[in-house]
């Protein structure tokens, strides 16, 4: 008989995590800086483009599976997942699903690709080819403007 997981405490129990959870901290090696293509426009009009994303844990990927919003709309999974792993967006340190919901689609697509790169490949570089001269080189998707170091 399969056990139905309906809450985070159920998830912890099934995973064997019965001890109280320590706050998630980072040493800096698990976090990656990024720069959004368009930027999140806060309610006060401030545009936030620079942020930080931490590596995801298995628990981060399991949590959205029990979220009611994800059960009702599976496309919402990426919103919940991104909200868990973005640790900072400009001056905003409490990044929640409501913040991600109100981002431009371009920025969400960027963050989804960024998430995949750091969690699957361990870096933020992408191989590209110049359309004019066909030269192959790498770019860092984490941000920065053309010509900047």
C-alpha positions in Angstrom: 0.0 0.0 0.0 1.4 3.4 -1.0 1.4 6.1 1.6 -0.2 9.4 0.6 1.9 12.4 1.3 -0.1 15.5 2.0 2.1 17.8 4.1 5.8 18.7 4.5 5.8 16.8 7.8 4.6 13.7 6.0 7.4 14.2 3.5 10.0 14.6 6.3 8.7 11.4 8.0 8.8 9.3 4.8 12.3 10.7 4.0 13.4 9.7 7.5 14.0 13.3 8.6 12.5 13.2 12.1 15.0 15.6 13.7 14.2 19.3 13.6 15.4 20.9 10.4 18.5 23.2 10.6 18.1 26.5 8.8 19.4 26.3 5.2 22.7 28.1 5.0 25.2 28.6 2.2 28.9 28.8 2.1 28.8 30.6 -1.2 29.9 27.6 -3.2 26.4 26.4 -3.7 25.0 29.8 -4.9 25.2 31.4 -8.3 24.7 35.0 -9.2 22.5 35.9 -12.2 21.2 38.9 -14.0 17.6 38.8 -15.4 17.1 39.8 -19.0 14.2 42.1 -18.2 14.0 42.3 -14.4 11.3 41.9 -11.8 9.3 45.1 -11.3 8.4 45.4 -7.6 5.1 47.0 -6.5 6.9 50.3 -5.7 8.3 50.5 -9.3 11.8 49.3 -8.5 13.3 47.0 -11.1 15.4 44.1 -9.7 17.7 42.3 -12.2 20.5 40.9 -10.1 19.9 37.9 -7.9 21.3 34.7 -6.5 20.2 31.1 -6.8 21.3 28.2 -4.7 21.7 24.6 -5.7 18.5 22.6 -5.2 18.2 19.6 -2.9 16.1 16.5 -3.5 13.7 17.9 -0.9 13.3 21.1 -3.0 12.3 19.0 -5.9 9.9 16.9 -3.9 8.1 19.7 -2.1 6.2 21.1 -5.1 4.7 17.6 -5.7 2.6 18.0 -2.6 1.7 21.7 -3.2 -2.0 22.1 -3.9 -1.3 24.7 -6.5 0.9 22.3 -8.4 -1.7 19.5 -8.1 -4.3 21.8 -9.6 -2.0 23.1 -12.3 1.2 21.1 -13.0 2.7 24.0 -14.9 2.9 25.8 -11.6 5.7 23.5 -10.5 8.4 25.7 -11.9 7.0 28.7 -10.0 7.1 26.9 -6.7 10.5 25.4 -7.3 12.2 28.6 -8.4 10.7 30.4 -5.4 12.5 27.9 -3.1 15.9 28.2 -4.7 16.2 31.9 -5.4 17.8 33.4 -2.3 17.9 37.0 -3.4 16.5 39.2 -6.1 17.8 42.7 -5.9 17.0 43.9 -2.4 14.4 41.2 -2.0 15.4 38.3 0.3 12.0 36.8 0.7 11.4 35.4 -2.7 8.1 33.6 -2.8 5.8 32.1 -5.4 4.0 35.5 -5.7 7.2 37.2 -6.8 8.0 34.5 -9.4 4.3 34.7 -10.7 4.7 38.4 -11.4 8.0 38.1 -13.4 8.0 38.5 -17.2 7.9 35.2 -19.1 11.3 35.9 -20.5 12.8 36.1 -17.0 11.1 32.9 -15.9 12.4 31.0 -18.9 15.9 32.4 -18.2 15.6 31.2 -14.6 14.4 27.7 -15.6 17.4 27.3 -17.9 19.7 28.7 -15.2 18.3 26.3 -12.7 18.8 23.4 -15.1 22.4 24.4 -15.9 23.6 24.8 -12.3 21.8 21.7 -11.0 22.5 19.4 -14.0 25.8 20.7 -15.3 27.2 22.4 -12.3 28.0 25.7 -14.1 26.4 28.6 -15.9 28.4 28.5 -19.1 26.9 27.7 -22.5 28.7 26.9 -25.7 27.6 29.1 -28.6 28.6 29.6 -32.2 28.9 33.0 -33.9 26.4 33.2 -36.7 28.8 35.4 -38.8 32.1 33.7 -38.6 31.1 30.2 -37.2 33.6 30.6 -34.3 32.7 28.5 -31.3 33.1 30.0 -27.8 31.5 30.0 -24.3 29.4 32.6 -22.7 28.4 32.9 -19.0 24.6 32.9 -18.6 24.9 34.3 -15.1 24.8 37.8 -16.4 27.0 40.8 -17.2 26.8 42.9 -20.3 28.6 42.4 -23.5 32.2 43.6 -23.2 32.2 43.5 -19.4 34.6 41.3 -17.5 
